[in-house]
């Protein structure tokens, strides 16, 4: 175990979480920093938060109760980002850490990074360099700006370093460490829930629909898919058709559920004998369903990575991906929302088993250890240089 104590006391880092995808990324990083003697303050912006989510994510993943909860809640992108900045600034000024560590690409990520850099506190970005090259995605703007503000950047795949270099970020600030979200997956795979238990908890009447054909899993939440009534109706038609061959289990994001109800589409799904509608699921329940699915339909970036790590065929309902390694090396295929294209890819999966793929380099369950090692050494060096100048 390393010790980061020295002149000025132990190293101290504020770690930021704000939305569900952040939790799977921050959990192994917190553990790895603690193992090296680095003190951490966990700040939850409250971008996504409720008691059920606390039980489903914080408790299951062993994340400590946040030291600070900013309780920002939902709002427009501009309002939410501004509110996070307003509430985070006094926390930062009071604590004055050695660095602020942010993960992913949500509004909390860019908001807290911006506050930190304005106060001359170093910013560490875990999961840097991902690019979809689609600026209509709010996350893409958050990714680009956060990387420009960051002093230390950790990438999940080699393409990330090339993207950062093209944007003028010095290679010396970039470290290819692997995928911390896969650390969480590997650490919890043995604890993942069984299908029978998941269905018994969330849709007991639908367990019988899963037979010898197995099941597929669908997740859907992106505005481009669920906010356009025509696109959403087309996806529902496609889903019902696919379910005739392999039943579909569909945990519904609250936003998606609302759009399905307002568009009169939920009744069509409920009428199908081959579609099981579930509420949002705890991490271990979703992981269990994903690991044992014949294939996964999704528009989630994280699930593209998780299915590649699990070797499960993934059909991505988007026109692009910021995680190209899941396509070039993994099990992912990008199909957009064309019913014909979706059906073609699924037919191939059912006939051949789909892309076999391989697990990318450094997706080995130890990415957070590499992050912590680099962060500690870098901050110790900064202190040493600062003391010498003083």
Secondary structure in CASP SS format (residue, H / E / C, confidence):
PFRMAT SS
TARGET T0000
AUTHOR 0000-0000-0000
METHOD secondary structure of the structure
MODEL  1
X C 1.00
X C 1.00
X C 1.00
X C 1.00
X C 1.00
X C 1.00
X C 1.00
X C 1.00
X C 1.00
X C 1.00
X C 1.00
X E 1.00
X E 1.00
X E 1.00
X E 1.00
X E 1.00
X E 1.00
X C 1.00
X C 1.00
X H 1.00
X H 1.00
X H 1.00
X H 1.00
X H 1.00
X H 1.00
X H 1.00
X H 1.00
X H 1.00
X H 1.00
X H 1.00
X H 1.00
X H 1.00
X H 1.00
X H 1.00
X H 1.00
X C 1.00
X C 1.00
X C 1.00
X E 1.00
X E 1.00
X E 1.00
X E 1.00
X E 1.00
X E 1.00
X C 1.00
X C 1.00
X C 1.00
X C 1.00
X C 1.00
X C 1.00
X H 1.00
X H 1.00
X H 1.00
X H 1.00
X H 1.00
X H 1.00
X H 1.00
X H 1.00
X H 1.00
X H 1.00
X H 1.00
X C 1.00
X C 1.00
X C 1.00
X C 1.00
X C 1.00
X C 1.00
X E 1.00
X E 1.00
X C 1.00
X C 1.00
X C 1.00
X C 1.00
X C 1.00
X C 1.00
X C 1.00
X H 1.00
X H 1.00
X H 1.00
X H 1.00
X H 1.00
X H 1.00
X H 1.00
X H 1.00
X H 1.00
X H 1.00
X H 1.00
X H 1.00
X H 1.00
X H 1.00
X H 1.00
X H 1.00
X H 1.00
X H 1.00
X H 1.00
X C 1.00
X C 1.00
X C 1.00
X E 1.00
X E 1.00
X E 1.00
X E 1.00
X E 1.00
X C 1.00
X C 1.00
X C 1.00
X H 1.00
X H 1.00
X H 1.00
X H 1.00
X H 1.00
X H 1.00
X H 1.00
X H 1.00
X H 1.00
X H 1.00
X H 1.00
X H 1.00
X C 1.00
X C 1.00
X C 1.00
X E 1.00
X E 1.00
X E 1.00
X E 1.00
X E 1.00
X E 1.00
X E 1.00
X C 1.00
X C 1.00
X C 1.00
X C 1.00
X C 1.00
X C 1.00
X C 1.00
X C 1.00
X C 1.00
X H 1.00
X H 1.00
X H 1.00
X H 1.00
X H 1.00
X H 1.00
X H 1.00
X H 1.00
X H 1.00
X H 1.00
X H 1.00
X H 1.00
X C 1.00
X C 1.00
X E 1.00
X E 1.00
X E 1.00
X E 1.00
X C 1.00
X C 1.00
X H 1.00
X H 1.00
X H 1.00
X H 1.00
X H 1.00
X H 1.00
X H 1.00
X H 1.00
X H 1.00
X C 1.00
X C 1.00
X C 1.00
X C 1.00
X H 1.00
X H 1.00
X H 1.00
X E 1.00
X E 1.00
X E 1.00
X C 1.00
X C 1.00
X C 1.00
X H 1.00
X H 1.00
X H 1.00
X H 1.00
X H 1.00
X H 1.00
X H 1.00
X H 1.00
X H 1.00
X H 1.00
X H 1.00
X H 1.00
X C 1.00
X C 1.00
X C 1.00
X H 1.00
X H 1.00
X H 1.00
X H 1.00
X H 1.00
X H 1.00
X H 1.00
X H 1.00
X C 1.00
X H 1.00
X H 1.00
X H 1.00
X H 1.00
X H 1.00
X H 1.00
X C 1.00
X E 1.00
X C 1.00
X C 1.00
X E 1.00
X C 1.00
X E 1.00
X E 1.00
X E 1.00
X C 1.00
X C 1.00
X C 1.00
X C 1.00
X H 1.00
X H 1.00
X H 1.00
X H 1.00
X C 1.00
X C 1.00
X H 1.00
X H 1.00
X H 1.00
X H 1.00
X H 1.00
X H 1.00
X H 1.00
X H 1.00
X H 1.00
X H 1.00
X H 1.00
X H 1.00
X H 1.00
X H 1.00
X H 1.00
X C 1.00
X C 1.00
X C 1.00
X C 1.00
X E 1.00
X E 1.00
X E 1.00
X E 1.00
X C 1.00
X C 1.00
X H 1.00
X H 1.00
X H 1.00
X H 1.00
X H 1.00
X H 1.00
X H 1.00
X H 1.00
X H 1.00
X C 1.00
X C 1.00
X C 1.00
X H 1.00
X H 1.00
X H 1.00
X H 1.00
X H 1.00
X H 1.00
X C 1.00
X C 1.00
X C 1.00
X E 1.00
X E 1.00
X E 1.00
X E 1.00
X C 1.00
X C 1.00
X C 1.00
X C 1.00
X H 1.00
X H 1.00
X H 1.00
X H 1.00
X H 1.00
X H 1.00
X H 1.00
X H 1.00
X H 1.00
X C 1.00
X C 1.00
X C 1.00
X E 1.00
X E 1.00
X E 1.00
X E 1.00
X C 1.00
X C 1.00
X H 1.00
X H 1.00
X H 1.00
X H 1.00
X H 1.00
X H 1.00
X H 1.00
X H 1.00
X H 1.00
X H 1.00
X C 1.00
X C 1.00
X C 1.00
X E 1.00
X E 1.00
X E 1.00
X C 1.00
X C 1.00
X C 1.00
X C 1.00
X C 1.00
X C 1.00
X C 1.00
X C 1.00
X H 1.00
X H 1.00
X H 1.00
X H 1.00
X C 1.00
X C 1.00
X C 1.00
X E 1.00
X E 1.00
X E 1.00
X C 1.00
X C 1.00
X C 1.00
X C 1.00
X H 1.00
X H 1.00
X H 1.00
X H 1.00
X H 1.00
X H 1.00
X H 1.00
X H 1.00
X H 1.00
X H 1.00
X H 1.00
X H 1.00
X H 1.00
X H 1.00
X C 1.00
X C 1.00
X C 1.00
X C 1.00
X C 1.00
X C 1.00
X C 1.00
X C 1.00
X C 1.00
X C 1.00
X C 1.00
X C 1.00
X C 1.00
X C 1.00
X H 1.00
X H 1.00
X H 1.00
X H 1.00
X H 1.00
X H 1.00
X H 1.00
X H 1.00
X H 1.00
X H 1.00
X H 1.00
X H 1.00
X H 1.00
X H 1.00
X H 1.00
X H 1.00
X H 1.00
X H 1.00
X H 1.00
X H 1.00
X H 1.00
X H 1.00
X H 1.00
X C 1.00
END
